[in-house]
Each structure stands twice: as structure tokens, then as C-alpha cells.
Amino acid sequence: METNKETGFIRNNYMNIFIMIVTSLILGIIFYSMVVLPKEEARSKINMVIFRQSEMKQFKSDYFECLLSADNNYSINWDSVCTVLGKNKNCQIPLYRANSVNKTLKTEKATCLNLFKIQVNTKS
């Protein structure tokens, strides 16, 4: 007997139940689009910024390591010229040889900068 009452209630209130279900779905969609999605987008943007900062930190580290290597090569080249001239390390060398060693340093440092720029621009 109660099942007839329950089914009678559902039949009598079919439209109200349908409206409540549709309204609940609409409210759920609105909540999701206004609360959940913005939070996910914000988290995604924050994660991207953190990743980008980490990436830039690595690029800078690579750049300074490259510059350090260029300076080290400069010292080695300078000392090699001193050795060829039969002098001690860090000696005075003729201007034309000093210009050559300095030019190599300048070229290596420019290469470091260009590599840094390429890394930054390809990740932008």
C-alpha cells in the first residue's frame, strides 16, 4: 500500500522533482565554473611561474658557468703564450698576441650570451 502512495507522490510531483534536479545540475555547473575552474587555472598559472623561474635560474647558472669557462680558457691561453715565449705564467706578452687572446675571450663571452638568449627566447 505504501508503494502506491510513494509512486503517487512521485507522479503528482514529477514536474517539481524534475525542476529540482535540473536546478541542482545548473547550480552545480555554475559553482564548478565560478569556483573550481578559477582555482585550477590559478594553480596552473602559479605552477607555470614557478617552473619558469626555475628554468630561468638554470639558464643563468649555465650562462655564468659558460663565462667562467671563457675566463678560464683566457688564463690558459695567456699562460700558453708565456710558456711559448719562455716566460713564467701571467707574464707580459706582446700586444699582437694579447689582442689575439683578448679577441678569443670576447668571442667566447659573446657565444655564452647568444646561447643564453637562445635558451630564453625558445622557452618564451
JOGIFEN-V738251 format. One line per field, one symbol per residue. burial: 1 if it has 24 or more other C-alpha atoms within 12 Angstrom, else 0. A space follows every 10 residues. Layout:
BEGIN
burial = ???
END
This chain:
BEGIN
burial = 0000000000 0000000000 0000000000 0000000000 0000000000 0000000010 0010011001 0001001110 1000000000 0010000000 1000100110 0100010000 0000
END
